[in-house]
């Protein structure tokens, strides 16, 4: 049987029901957006097309991408993005938050490139810390401006003759 790692509480990762309803209302033009980015060129990373589009933001989330402007209200901050390309945040699907750099320094370098999320193989972190300390480190990393996702491997160290640590506490981690 495969056991999953316990969920780390991350504020704001999943929208509440109320926030979801507000985002839908903004997308339908029934509620004003907080920010409206107008006249941009949106990069569709799936089709390779560059399309004219506007982006409506409510709170910290994108509510709408398209050509409509019904969600612009009297209090909406409008940003003219003429001559700018707008692209979704990029995701790095394999990096290590525990090798050769401090995560805060790493994030300071990668956030300006458009990377907004990363999946970390945290094998060595989980091997050197007790389970509770490992979960605390992961929780602290998740408070950084990059969305941080992690996993632990259910195997022994890659070089057991060099690493004399015990297999981390899988029972606590998942």
HELIX and SHEET records of a PDB file:
HELIX    1   1 UNK A   17  UNK A   27  1                                  11    
HELIX    2   2 UNK A  103  UNK A  110  1                                   8    
HELIX    3   3 UNK A  111  UNK A  113  5                                   3    
HELIX    4   4 UNK A  123  UNK A  128  1                                   6    
HELIX    5   5 UNK A  131  UNK A  141  1                                  11    
HELIX    6   6 UNK A  170  UNK A  173  1                                   4    
SHEET    1   A 4 UNK A  61  UNK A  66  0                                        
SHEET    2   A 4 UNK A  50  UNK A  58 -1                                        
SHEET    3   A 4 UNK A  35  UNK A  43 -1                                        
SHEET    4   A 4 UNK A  77  UNK A  80  1                                        
SHEET    1   B 4 UNK A  61  UNK A  66  0                                        
SHEET    2   B 4 UNK A  50  UNK A  58 -1                                        
SHEET    3   B 4 UNK A  35  UNK A  43 -1                                        
SHEET    4   B 4 UNK A  85  UNK A  86  1                                        
SHEET    1   C 3 UNK A  90  UNK A  95  0                                        
SHEET    2   C 3 UNK A 115  UNK A 121  1                                        
SHEET    3   C 3 UNK A 147  UNK A 151  1                                        
END                                                                             
